[in-house]
Amino acid sequence: MAVLLLLVSIAATAGFVVSYRGELDRIVVIAIALIAVDYVGRAAILLTGLDSPFPDVHFFGRELGDAHVRAQAVFLIWIGLFTCSAKMVERLRFPRWFSTPILPSNDTLAWYLPALTILAVVASAVVWQEYGVSDLGAIAKRREVNLPRALRNPSVIVAYLGVATATVGVWQRRSWLIVVGVMGYLVGAAVSFTWGARDAAVFPLLLIPLAAVDRARRSGQLNRRTFIQRAPLVLAGFVLVVAIGVGLRAAREVIAFGGTLDRTTEGSFIRDVAVTSNTTAYDALLLVTDDQDPTPESPGLGIFAEATRVAAVGQPQGEVFQVPAVRVARTFEPRRANGWPITTPGEWYFAQGFLGVALGAVLSGALYQLIDSWRRGQPESTWAAAFTLTFFWLFTVASSGIGVATVTRSRTLMGAAIILLVGGYVLERVTTRVRGRVVSPPNDDPVSPT
């Protein structure tokens, strides 16, 4: 039964992508593709016996047939209602103000990006002074950094803006934009990596193949033939990103801990890739969908209200809010510092079963389509900033839907991105007005109309 549902999931994923006519730059498509990596890719590996669920010690003696069936049902409910919700929102007519530009232009980023790069270095330098550059990665992974982790956010945003700006420079054949963009990406990625984080070095690179698809769509050249041509480019981009991520993880373990972790050296190649690319969320979900003891205790939908309160006003002193990933992990390893992600649909299942999955899918599909419509309605002049903001949100905050982790990360991550980018737009408007007053002096001899 589990294998049959897996085949249905594969067909549903393919049908979903085809229904969007190859527009692979849409975040609604990418979100489902990212979820499918777990529910289709990882599930196929486990069901065919190419690998066993991780970590192995917690799966000994478990019959996982029913757990796989429930997990595949979670995915099918999610993709079906996500699609329906997104398609319904896509048919809406949005008011003109919905696409009003509030982001800096591509040209403004040429001088604004270096300023943000300096800000990113200075923000992390505060932490370097306290913990040291070479030791920060290990300390951060142990969650022993007492300074705000928000100090890392500017470096991540700079890395995304750098790739987008360099892409505009390639399209317009403006070498100075390419130089500014590449330097921004390299500095942002390097600064973020000192925190032991790989995201700023890896995910911004996905903007390159996605930008190629977006450019073809805007120019009216996106059809079946161009889709066939560009699909391998996008796929190659994802494969390259995974390879870079695996390499950076190994480098991080050598720098921070003096060698690779045991769990990435004693397993098979498939296990190593799964662990280093963080694609074992489906494994953890099986512990939730399995009805054999021990099973994590469901927190109910109230966990989303609690997460919203924590994100809005902060965590009350004396209270410790635990996201679903941590709750699941500590059911089996009570002293574990971090958690085991269980995918966004899995968080809704963990909270309220299949009803929760249905609710999360409808909300996620609607929000993703709203963001897609906003980004696609932005003018070409603000393409780099709009592309950055959209995919920064997708890859850093909510890669596969609205979940508890999405809510808790939104305040610091998206707050920083919006403040920095809208701040650039405000500076652009101010400087434009100042230049206009200097260039165009007041008319001292007005002519009265006759």
N, C-alpha and C positions, 0 to 999 in steps of 0.2 A: 504493500500500500504506500509506503514511504517513497519507494522508487517511482511509482506511478504519479504521485503528487509532484515529485521533483521534475518529471517530464512535463507535467502541466505548467509548472513554474517556469521552465525554460521557454515553453511556447508562449506563455503570458508575457514574459519579458521581451521576447522578440516581437510579439505583436504590439506591445507598447511603444517600442522604439520605432517600428515601421509606421505607426499611426502619426508620428510627428515628422514624417517625410524627411528623415535624415538631418533634422535640425539639432545636431549634437551639441550645440552651444547653449541649449536651453537647460536651465538648472532643474526643471522638472524631469528631464530625461536623465541628466547626470545623477540626480538623487536616486532614482530607481536603479540605475546602473551600479551605483555604489552599494546599494542594499543587496543587489543580485550577486555581488562578489561573495557575500556571506551565504545567502539563502540558496544560491544556485552553485557557485563555484566551490565554496568550502564544503557545502552539503554533498556535492557530487564526489568530492575527494573522500569524505568520511564514509559515505554509503558504498563506495566501490572498494573500500579497504586500503586505499593508498596511504592513509594516515589514520591515526586514532585520535579521539578527542583529547584536548589539552586543557589543563594538566592531567596526565594519565591517572594519578593517584586517586582522584576523586570520581573516576568512572569505573573502577574495578568492581565487577559483580553487578553492574547495571545493564539491564536490557533496554536499549534505547529506541526500539522500533516505534512505540507509541509517542515517544518524545520527538522523533523526527516527523511523524505525521502531524503533530500539533504545531511544530515549528513551520512546516510547509504551509499549513492552513493559515498561520499568522501572515506569512508572506502573500499568499493569494488574496486574502481579505484586504491587506494593505494596498497592493498594487491595483486591485479593482476599484476600491473607493477613492484612493489617491487620484487615479485617472479620471474618474467621474467628476470629482470635485474640481480638479484643475481645468477640465474641459468646460465646465459650467462657468467658472470665473473668466475663462478666455473669451466667452461670448459676450461678456458685459461691455458696455460702452463707458469708458472712463472720462471724467471731466478734463478739460484742457489743462487745469492746474496740476493734474496728476503727473504730468511729464515736464513741468517747469524746471529748467536747469538750475540746480543749486550746488553744482560742483565746479571746481576749477577747470579751465580749458586745458587742452593738451600743451599749448605753448606756455601757459603759466606753470605747469609742472616742471618745465625745464629749469626754472630758478627756484621753485618751491621745494622740489625734491631734494636738492643738496642741503637746504635748510633742515628738512625733516631727517636727513641722514645724520647730520650733526647732532640733532636732538636725540636720535636713537643711540648714538655712541655715548653721549653725555648721560642719558638715563641709565644705561647699563654700567657706565663707569662708576656710578655711585655704589652699585653692588660689587663691582670688581674690587674697589678699594676696601670693602668690608671682608670679602671672602677670597679674593684672588681670582685671576682669570683661569688658570689651569685647574683649580679646585672647585670652581662654581658648578660645573656639570654634575659632579658626584654629589655635592651638597644639595643641589636642586632636586635631583632624582630621589634623594632621601627625604625630601620635603622639609629641610631644615633651614631654609632661607627665611629669615625673619622680616626682610624688607618686602614691599608689595611686588608680586609677580607682574603687576600691570606695567612695571618699568621695562618689561621685555616687549610689550605690545608695539611701540613705535618701530622697532627693528623689523617685526613681521610685516607691518603695513608698508614700510619702505621697500622691502623685498618684492611685494606684489606690485607696488607702483613702479618699481624699477623695470620689471619685465614688461608691463603694459606700456610704459613710456618708450622703451627700446623698440617694442613692436611697432608703435606709431612711427618711430624714426625710420625703420626699415620700409614701411609702406610709403612714406613721404620722401624717402631718400635724403634724410637730414642727419648727417653724421653726428652732429652735436647732441641730438636727442638720443641717439644710440649710445653714445659714450656716457651721458648722464644716467640713462636707464641702467646700463650694465653695471656701472659703479654703484648705483643705489642698490641693485640686487645683491651684488657681491658683499657689500658692507653689511646690509641688513641680514643676509643669511649667515655671515660669519659671526656677527654680534649675537644673534639668536642662538647659534650653535654653542656658544660659550655657556649658555644656560642648560646645555644637554638636550636641546630641542632640535628636531630635524625639520619641522614643518615649514619654516621660512626658506629653507634651502630646496625643499622638494616640491611642495604644492604650487608655488608661483610658476614653475616651469610648465605646468599644465595649461597655463594661459596661452601658450604659443600655439599648440594645435587647435585649441578652442577658438582662438582669435582667427585662425585661417578659415574655420567654418563660418564664423560670424561675418567675416569680410565677404565670403562668397554669397551669403544670404542677403546682405545689404546691397550687393551689386546685382542681385537678381540672377546669379549664376548657380544657385544651389538647386540641383535637380538630381535625378537618379544617377546620371553619369558622374557628376561631381561628388555625389555622396559615396559612390563606389571608390572614387579616387581618394577622397579625404578620410574615409573611415579607417583605412590602414594607418594613416598619419596619426589620427587620434589614438588608436590602439597602441601604436608604437610609442606615443608620448606617455601613455599610462605605464607601459612596460618599462620604459626608461626611468620613469619616476620611481617605480618599485625597486629597480636595480640601484638607483642612487640612494634610496632610503635604506636598503640593506647594507650598502657600503658605509653609509654615514653611521649607522648603528654600530657596526663593527669598530669604526674609528672612534666613536664616542666611548665604547667600553674599554678600548685600549688606553685612551687618554685619561678617562675618569677613574677607571678601576684597575688599570694595568693588565687587562686581558678580557677576552670575550666571556659572557656569562655561560655557565655550564649548560643551561637549557638550549643554547644555540650551537653547541659543539658536540653533544652526545646524541642528538636525534638525526633523523633522515634529512635529506636536502629539502623535501617538501615541508617538513616540520620547521626547519630553519627559516624558510621563506615565509611561512605562515606567521611565525612568532615575530620575526623582524619587521614584517610589513603590517603588523597589528590586524591580522585577518582571522583571529580566533574567537571573535565575538559570538559566532554561531555555536561554538563549542560550549561557551558559558551559558548561552540561552538554553541548551539542552538540559542543563541542571535545573532550569526554571520550568521548562515544559514537562520534565519527567516527574511523575507522581510518586516516585520511590523516596523514602527517607534517606538522608535529611533533605528537606526542601526549604528554600528561602521563604520567609513569611511575607505575604503580600501586604504592602502598605496602603492600598486603596488609592483612589484618585486624589485624595487629599494631599499626596506628596507633591503634586503639581502646584497646588495653592501654596504649600509650604515653600517650595522652590521659588515661586514668584515673590513671596514675602522676603525671603532671604536676599534675592537679587535686587529688590527695590530698596529695602531699608537696612540690609546687612543682617548678620547672624547675632541674635541676642547673646549677651555674655552668659556663659555657663551652659549653653546649648550647642550641640554638634549636629549639623544637618548632614545626612549621608545620602548621596545619590544612589540610584539602584545598583550601579556597578559595585560600589563599596558594600552595600547591604548583602549582595549575592556573595561576594568574595569572603566577607567576614562570617558568613554562615558556615563556611568550610575551613577558613583560616582566620580565626578571631583576631590575631595580632597583625594582620596584613595592613600595610599603610595605604596602598592604592587599591583600585578595584579591578574587576573584570567587566569590561563593556559587554552588554548583551544585545546590542543594536537598538535603534530607536523604536521600531515596532515591538521589540522585545520589552522595552521599558513600559509600554502601554499594556502589554499582556501581563507583565509582572504586577502592574498596578490594579487592573480590572479585567483581566481575562480577554476574551474575544471582543466584548463590548468596548473595552478600552482601546483595542486595536482599531476598531471601526471609527471611534471618535478621533483618535490621533491621525488616522489616514485622511479623514475629511478636512480637518484643520490644516494639516501639512500641505495637502494638495492645493487648497485655496491660497494659503500664504505664499507658497512657491510660485504659483502662477501670477499673483499680484506683483511679486518682485521681478519676475520675468517680464511682465508687461511694462513695468516701470523702466527697466534697463533698456529694453528694445525701443522705448519711446524717446530715449535721450538723443540729443543731436550728436553728429559726428565730432563736433568740436570738443565735447566732454567725454569722448569714448573711453579714454584711458582711466579716468577717475571712476566712471560708472562701472566699467568692467572690473576694476579693482575692488570696488565696494561690494559688488554682487558676489564675486567668487571668493573674496575674503570671508564673507558671511557663510558661503556654502562650505568651503573646505575647513574653516577654522571654528565656526560656531555651530552650524547645523548641516552636517554633510548628508544626512539621509532623512531629515524630517524634524518636526518639533518634538523634543523630548525634555526630560528633566535637566539633563546636562546642557541642552540648548538654552534653557531659561537661566540657569546659574552662570553661564558664560557670557550671556548677552550684554550685561551691564558694562563690564570692563572692556571686553573686546570690541563690540560694536560701538560702544560709547566713545572709545579712543579713535576708532576709524572715522566715525561721523564728525567728531570734533575737529580732527586734523584736516579732513577733506573739505568740510563746510567752511572751516577757518581759511583754507586756501581760496575758496570762492569769495569770501568777504574781503580778503586782502586784494584779490584781483579787482573787485568792484571799486574799492577805495582808491587803488593806484590808478585805475582807469579814469575816475572822476578828477583826481589830482592832475593827471597829465592833460586831460581835456581843458581844465581851467588855465593851465600854463600855456598850452598851444593856442587856445582860442580866447583872447582877451575880450573883456566886455565891450559891447558896441556903445561908444560914447555919443554917436550921432544917429540916433534912430530916425527912421523915416516914417512919418505917419501915413497910414493907408488913405487913399483917396477914393 
